[in-house]
Amino acid sequence: MPDTQAVAIERVGDLRCTVGESPAWHAQEQAWYWVDIPAKAIWRLDAASGALSSWATPEMAACIAVKRDGGLIAGMETGIFSLALGDDGSVDAALLASPAHGELTPGMRFNDGRCDRQGRFWAGTMFRDMAAARPDGRLYRYDTQGLSGAVVSELVTQNGLAFSPDGRTMYLSDSHPTRRRVWAFDYDTLEGVPHNRRLFVDMAGYTGRPDGAAIDSDGCYWVAGNDGGCLLRFTPQGELDRTIALPMAKPAMCSFGGPGMDTMLVTSIDPGKGAGGPMAGAVLLLRPGVQGVPEAPFPA
């Protein structure tokens, strides 16, 4: 039987995000970054001092990754951007690439994303009105050669991107209530191409919908159980072996970081109107008892 793990949970200030997403650990700065999508905001937490900083973006940023030479790469409303964060809270956003004509229509945006172990940036799109359940989402790869065509198509709410410690397995989920599945792919680390798609976890048999994810050093897949108020840890064989209860209904994504890569930052969603619990939208820190795997920065 899987363990239900009790851990000490610390709240990051009194911050309340509307849709907190895409936490990313910046090893050089020893800090976390994450976004609040509808607020058009990027947040930073200094791990040592606890100081919080924020920046306003020109359009919604949904997923970010650290760039090797400074700044962030982001999936936003109209494409993939390079972001330079100013000391005054300003953001210099430079468009790098957009999907082919007709693939990113009004009402859509990028959603979940991260770099693979070689530093290629992967991000997917979705139609923002989830009630429409439109399978218009696609998954793309951006690298120094530019933006790929759609690598995976017909996604409703693309989510859950993660890569095994050796980089040879890619994980992807669709968190829409009509889907609730996580897939695994064999991943060609030289070419950056996934293949042999297969069902990894059918979340219909578990608590919550599979939102953002992280990988630990054992190769286990941690996923935020959105609407289920928990984090779930699945072994590489797709077996649930651990659950951590959280003080809000809609955790959105988890990320390993800290000096020992043994701390997890968890973002969440505040659905408004008092729903989601008193901690809805909060950002949390906890130690799950395992270490994460350092993320590769985007090489530019």
Phi, psi and omega in degrees: 000140178293149179277142166261111190265130175264124179227155175286134183239131179245134177271141177276100181055211175249022181300137176226109179272150173286307172224087177284128185212167168055050174296137182221130179274128178257102187296320181296322181271348186053055183210155172260145168240150171202174183239156164244105194300298185291338178283353183053051184228145170245134180246152177224135176240119174283122187294325184283313186266340185079006181291138178253140174226158178213157179225145177263129181259153183290337172214172185296126172259127184253330180215145183222158170214155181284141174263141183301321185264014177111149181081194185229157166251141189218145167265123187236207183285322189245001179160197178264130185236152165262130184244124171254123186263119182278157178293342182264011181089001179273160179231126172265108185254120180246122179291127178264319183192153174231152176300164180304154181307131177090354181265342178233080187275166176307138182094356178252166173199169169289159182231260185270145178194164176188172176271148171283183185290346178262356177097005174287139182266123178249136178206150181238162182249164177205158169275126192296326180281095184296333180297335179288338178051044182275125180277055185263355185286148180221154178251134183233159173241131174240127177219192183294348176269353180114194183268131178287169163287179180297123179270322173230137182236177175060043173262142177272301177230088182299137183196183165067021180296134176197159180229137179301162181305324179273359177078001187268359174232130174251138177247146181209138177235164166238112188269003180297145181305333180277352183246289176054047181233151172241132178247154171244147177230145163289140188234123177280105185290337179282317184263344183070042184234124174273148176207176181056058178293136180209155179290126177263308178217131169265106185286355175299338179268004183228180182277128173086178177254146186281099181268221184293157190221168176212159180244137176260176186290346174275359182082012180276149186259114177263130182226141176285124177274084181296135186075356179249352176064040183201166166253140179238137179248121179249138177289167177300344176271002178082020180259131177289124179235357181199142176226136174242120177284140181239157186273031173209157184283332191236067170296146187248318182198152179235152181212136175276147177188204184086164183305326179257010184053031183243009178249143180243132172256134183236125174263165182210175186243138173254104182287353178083174178056032176077003180279161175087355178092165184295343179257012179302132180087355181287159173249131188240154169238138177206164177242108185278356178093007177224166178258151175268181180250126179305138179275142176282135175284160174289130191277060177200000000 
